[in-house]
Amino acid sequence: MSASAVIRRNVAAAMLAFAISATGGAHARDWADLATTPFADPLLAGPPRLDAGRLLPGDMQAHVCEGGHDGAAPLTLSQAVDLALCHNPRVQSAWAAIKVQAAQLGEARSAYLPTVTVGVSELRQKTRYPDSRVLADTERKSRTQYATLTWRLLDCGGRGANRRSAGALLDAALASHDAVLQETLSNVIGAYFDAQTAKANREAKEKGMALAQQTWETARKREARGAGAQSDTLQAKMALAKAELESGRALGGYERALAVLGVALGLPAEMLGTPDSLTLAQDYLDTEDTLRQDLADWLALAQDQHPALVAAGAQVESARERLTVTRSEGLPTLDFTQSRYLNGRPSQGLSATRTEESVIGFTVNFPLFEGFGRTYKVRGAQAQIEVKEAELRDTRNRVLGEVVKAHADAVAALRNLGASARLIDASQDALDNVQRKYDRGIVDILEMLSVQRAQADAVQERVRALSEWRSARLRLLASAGTVSLEHLHARR
C-alpha cells in the first residue's frame, strides 16, 4: 500500500471516529474505541485471569455473578459470599486495578517497537492584483505528504527495567485482588455469624418470653383455684414484662446485625432499610470438629502464600526496578529515524515543483547535566524502596498477628463446643424436672423462673458456640489467605 493510500485511510478512520463519538451514547463510544484501537491486546499483556474470571485459592472454577438475592429466601453463607463478590465496591475496584496494570505492562512492552507517524496537508495559495492591468491573478495548490519511522535501538536498561516494574505491579494487582477477596470473605463471614448469633439471641428471648407467658398463665390458674399465692402471680407477671423487654432489645440487635451484613455484602442502601431485606438460614453447623494444623503451620502457610504479602513483595520488586529506570534516564540512548516527504515538509510553504525527499539518520542522546535533578530522582527512588520494604514488614506483622488472633479464637470456640452441648442437655433436664415439681406445688415460682431463664440462656449459648466455631475456623482460613468457596459449603 502506497504512502498516500495509508494516509487517506488513517484520515478517514479519524474522521469516522470523530463523527461517531460526537453523537454520544455508549454504543457510539464503543465504535470510536474500535476505530482508534482495533486490537484489544496485541502484546498479550492481560493476564489469563481477566478472561477466566475471579478465582479463590483451591477453586477450580471461576466465580460467576448471577442474579440478585431474593430477600424472602433464606440466605446461606455461600450465597452471602456470592453477593459480596459481585456487589462489593472494593472487589470491583481491585478487579479494575488489574486491567489498569495490564495496560501499563502493554505500554512498557510497546517501547521495544518502532513508532510510525503519517500526515497530509493541503495548501492553496491565491494571488490577486486588483489595480494592475498587466499582472493576472494566480492560484496555486499543493499537497504535502510525509511518513516518519522512529525506533529506539539501544538504551541502558531503562526499557527492560520499566517492563519488569510493570510486570511486578501487575503481579501486585493480582495479589491485591486476592487479598481483597480474602478480606471481603473475612468481613462477610464475621458479619454473617454475628447476625446468626443475634438471631439465636432473638429466638432465645422469644422462647423465654413464651415460657414466661406460660408460667404466668399457670400461676393465675393456681391462684384462681386457691393453690397459689397472689405474690407468685405478680412475680410471674413481672418476669413476663421483663422477657418482653429483652425480646424487643434482641430484635433490635438482630435488625442492626442484618444491616451490618447488608453493608458488607455491598447491597444498595434502599434494601438495608427494609425489615425483611434479609432472612438468614440455619447455617451455622460445620462438618469440621478439629483444627488440623497447629499455630506454627498456620503462620508458615500465611507467610508463604498470603496474597497481601505477595502483593507487598511485588511492590518492593517494582520499586527496585523503578530505581534502574531512573538511573537509565541519565544514560545515553540510540535512536534510528527514517522519513519520507512528498512535495516538501510539514509547515513549509508551497513548492513550485514536485519533490520527493528521504531521510535516514541515527541519533545519540547523552545527557550531560540536568541541574542535579537526576541525583534527587535517584535518591527519591531509593527512598521509595525503603518505604515499600517497611510496608512489607508492616503487612507481614499485621497478617501474622491476624493469624495468631484467629487461631486463638478458633481454639477457644472449639473448646466451647463440648461445654455448650453439655450445658443445654443439663438445662433441659432441669427444666423438665422443675416443671413437674411446680405443677405439683413442690417448688415456688422463683425457682421455676430461674430454671426457665437458665434453659433459654443455654440454648442461646449452644447456637452461639456453633456459630463462633464455624466463624472462627473460616476466619482462620481467610487470615491465612487460603479460604475458598469449597470451605463455605461445609455442612453437618
N, C-alpha and C positions, 0 to 999 in steps of 0.2 A: 504494500500500500504506500502510495506517494505521501510526501510530507503535507502537501496541500489537502489531500483526502483525509489524513489524520486530523488536521486542524479543523476542517469542516465538520467532521464527526464529533469532535470534542465541543465545538461551539454549539452544535445542535443539541448535544446532550445537556450542556449547561443551560441553554435557553429552555429546554423542556423541563428540567428540574426547577428552574425559577418559576415557570408558568404553573407548574403543579403545586409547588409549595405556596404560591400566592393565593391559591384557592382556599387554603386552610383545611382543617379536619385531619383525623387520624390516618385515613387512607391516603390523603394527599402527602402527608409526611412520610408514610411508608414508601410511596413511589419516589419521592425525592431522595430518600436514603438509598433506594435501589439504583437510581440513576447516577448518584455520586460515588457510591461504594458498592459495586455489583457483586463483590466477593465477600462472603461473611467472615471467613477465617482463612485467608490464603496461606499464611505462615504457620498454621496449626498451633497457635498459641493457647487456645482454650483447652482446659483440662477435660478429660472424659467425663468427669462428674457433672459438668454442665449439661451434657446430653443424657447421662444416666439418671440424674436426679439426686435427691438427698439420701444419703446412706448413713446409718448409725453403725457403730462398731459391732461386728458379729452378724449383721443382717446381710442376707444375700440379695434382697430386692430393695429397690429404692422406694421411699415413701411417696405415695400418690395422693394428692389432695382431691377429695371428692366433695360432695355437697356439705352444707352446714348441719348442725346438730338440731334435732327436734327437741325443744325444751321439755315436752311432755314425756319423752322416753328416758328411762334411767341411764345415767351417764356412768360408764365404767372408766377405769384409769386409762386403758388403751385408747378409748375414744377421746378422753381429755387430752392425751398426748397428741393425737391426730389433729385436734383443733388447734393446739398450740403451735405445732409445726407448720400449719397452714396460715394462721392468722396473727401470730406474734410478730410485731414490727421489728424486733431485734433479729429474729431469724431471717426475715425478708431482707433487712439491711445487710446482714452478713453474707447472704447469697448474692446480692448485688455487688458487694465488695469483691467477690471472686471474679465477676465479669470485668470490673474496673482493672484489677491487677492483670487479668489475662490480656486486656487491651494494652496495658503498659508493656507486657512482655512482647507482644507482637510489634509494638513500636520500637522496642530495643532491637529486635531481630531485623527489622526493616533497615536499620542503619548500615547493614552489610550490603545492601542492594543499591544500584545507581538510581538517581532521580532524573526524570526526563521532563523538560518544560517545552511547550509549544505555544505559539501565539501568532496572531494575524492582525494586521492593522490596515485599514482602508483610508487613503488620503486623497483629497480632492482640492485642487487649487484653481480659483478663478481670478483673472486679472482684467479689469475694465479701465478704459481710457475715455471717459465721457467728454473731455474737452479737446480730444485730438481727432483730426480727420485723416491722419496718416497711420497711426497705430491701431491695429484691430484688437478687439477683445480676445483673450486666450483662456483656455480651460485645459487643465492637466489633472490626471488622476493616476494613482499608483497603489498597488497592493504589496505590502511587505509581509513576508512570512519567515518564521525562524523556528528552529528546534535546537535545544541545548541538552546535552547529557553530562551529568556530573557524577563522579564515582570516587569515593574515598578509598584509596588503595592501602594506605598504611597509617596507623596511629600507634600510640604507645600503650595499648591495652585498655583504652577507655571504653571502646565498644564492647569488648568481652566482659569487662567488669560491670558495665551497665546492664548487659544481658543477664549475667549471673545475679546481679542485685534484683532485677525484675523477677527472675525465677524464684529467688528466695522470698520476695514479697508475695508472689503467688502462692508458694507453699505456706507462708504465714497466713494468707487469707483463707486457704483451705482449712488449715488447722484452727484458725479463729472461728470459722463457721462450725467446725466440730465442737469447739469449746462452748460456743453459744448454744448449740443443741444440747450439750450436756448440762449447762447451767439452766437452760429453759426446762429440761426434764426434771432437774432437781427442784426448781421452783414449783413446777406443776405438781410433782409428787408431794412436796411439803404442803402446798395449799390444798391438794385433794384430800390428803389424810387428816389435815386439820379440820376440813369440812366433815369428814367421816366421824371424827371424834366429836365435833359439835352436834352432828346428827345423833350419835349414840347418847350424848348428854341430854338432848331434847327428848329422845324416846324414853330414856330412863326417868326423866322428870315427869313425862306424861304417864308412864306406868305408875310412878309413885303417887301422882295425883289421883289415878284411878283407884289405887289401893286405899288412899286416904278417904276418897268418896265412899268406898265400900265399908270401910271401918266406921265412918260417921253414920251411915245408914244402919249398920248393925248396932251401934251404941244407942241410936234413937229408938230402935225397936226394943232393945233390952230395957231402956228407961221406961218405955210405954208399958211393958209387962211388969214393971216393978223389980226387975232383976238387976238393974244397973242404976248407978247414981247419975244425977244431973251433971256433976263435975266431969264425969267421963265423957258425956256428950259434948260438953263445952271444950274439953281438951281435943276431942276428935274434930270438932268444927274449926278450932284454931289451927290444927295440923293441916286440915284441908285448905284453909286460906293460904297458909304458907306454901303448900305444894303448888297451888295455882300461881302464886307469885314466882316461885322458882321455875315453873314451866314456862311462864311468859318470858323470863330472862333467858332461858335456854333457847327458846325460839328466836329471840333477837340475836343471840350469839351465832346460831346456825345460819340465819339470813346474812349476817355480816361475813361469815366464813365463805358462803356461796359467792358473795360479791367479790371477795378477795380472789377466789378461784377464777371467777369470770375475767378479772383483770389479768391474771396470769395466763389465761387462755387467749387473750387478745380479742375478746368478744366486743362488739360495739357497745358504747355507753348506754344506748337506749334499751339494750337487753338486760343490763345489770340492775335496772331499777324495778323490774317486774318481779313479784314474789315467786312466780312459777317459772323463772327463766331456766333454772337448772334443777334436775332431780337426780339425786345420787343413787347408784345401785349398791347392793350389799357386796361391796368389792374390797374387802379388807383381809380376806383369807389368803394363805400362801402355801404352796407345796413345800417350800424350804423350811426346815426347822433347825438348821445348824449353820454356823459360819465355817466355810470350808477352808479358809485361809486365816493365818494369824496376822497381826498388825504389820510385822516386818515385810511379809509378802505383799500386802496391800500397798505399803509405801514404795516398795520396789516397782510394783506394777504401775503406780501413778507416775513415778519418776521416769519410767521408760516410755510410756505411751500416752500420757495425758495430753490432749490437744492444746491446752493453754501453754504447756511447757514447750511443745513442738513449735507453736506459733512464736513464742518469745525467742526460742533458739534461732528460728529463721529470721527474725528481725535483727538479731545480732549479726548473722552472716550477711544480711543485706547492708547493714551499716558498715561492715568491713569492706565490702565491695564498693560502696559509695566513696570510701576513702581513696581507693585506687582510681576511681573515676575522677575525683577532684584533683589528684596529683597529675593524672594524664592530661588534663586540660591545659596544663602549663608546659607540655612537651610538644615536639614537632609533629606535624601531620603532612601527609602527601595526598593530593587530590588530582584526579585526571578529569579533563574537561574537553568535550568535543561539541562544536556548534556549527550550524549551517544557516546562512542568511540568504534570502532571496529578495532582491531589489532594496538593499540597504538594511540597516539595523533599526531596532525599535527606537522611537523618539527622534529619529532623524527626519530631515526634510525630504521633499520629493526628489526622486532620481530621474534624470533625463534619459538614462539608458538602463536596460535590463542588466542586473548584476547577480552573480552567484558567488558567495564567499563561504569558505570552510576554514574553521579554526580548530586546531588541536593543541592542547597545552597541558603542562604539569605544574602544579602549584605546591610549593613547600612553605608551610607557615610555622614560624618559630617564634613564640612569644618570648621577648627578652626581659621586659619589665612591666609589671602591672600595678605599680604603686604599693607593693607588699600585700595586695588583695589576695593573691594565691596563698600566701603564708597563713592568713587568718582563715581562709576557707579550709585549708588542711587542718588547722588547729580545731576548727569547728567540727569537722568530720571525725577527728579523733575523740573529741568530747562526746559526740553523738554515740560512738561505740561504747564509751563508758556508761552513758545513760542507758543504752539497751542492755548492757551486761547487768547493770544494777536492777533494771526491770525484770530481767530473767531470774535473778536471785530472789527478788521480792515475789514473783509469781510462784517460784518453787516453794518458798516458805508458806505462802498462802494456800497452795494446793495441798501440800503435805499436812499443814495444820487442819484443813478441812477433812482430810482423810482420817487423821487421828480422832477428831471430834465425832465424825460419822461412825467410825469403828467403835468408839466408846458407847455411843447411843445404841448401836446395833447389839452390842454385848449386853447392855442393860435391858433392852427390850426383849431379847431372847431369854434372859433370866426371869423376866416378869411374866412370861407366857405361862409357865407351870404354876406360879403362885396365883395368878388370876383365875386359872381353871379350878384350883383347889378352893379359892375364896368363893366362887359362885356356887360350887356344889355345897359347901358348908352353909352359905346363907340361905339357899333354897330349903335345905333340911331344917334349919332353924325357923324359917317362916312357916313351913308346914306344921311344925310342932307347936309354935305359939298360937297359930290359928285354931288348932284343935283345943288347946287349953283355954283360949279366950272364949270360944263358943260354950265351953262347959263352966266358965266363970272362975277358972283356977288362977289366971293372971289378970292384971289390971290393964287399962288402956295405954298407960305409958310404956309398958314393956312391949305391947303389941305395936305401937307406933315406932318404937326404937328398932325393932327387928325388921319392920317394913322398910324403913329408911336404909338400913344396912343392906338389905337384899337389893334395893334399887341401885345403891352405890356399887354393889358387887357386879351387877350386870353392866353398869357403865364402865367399870374398871376392866372387865373382860374384853369388851369391844375396844376400849382404848388400848389395851395391851396388844391385841391382834393388829389394830391399825398402826400402832407405833412400831411393831416389829417389821411389818412389810414396808412401811415408810422408811425406817432406818436402813433396812437391807438394800432397798433400791437407791436411797441417797448415798449409801456407801459405794455402790457401783458407779453412780454418777460422779461422786467425788474423785474416784479413781479414773474416770473418763472411759468406762467400759460398758455403760448401760446401753441396752438395745431394746428394740420392740419385743424381742422374744422374752426378755425378762419381765415385761409388763403384762404378759398373758398368763402368768403363773396362777394356778387355782389349786384348791384342795378338794 
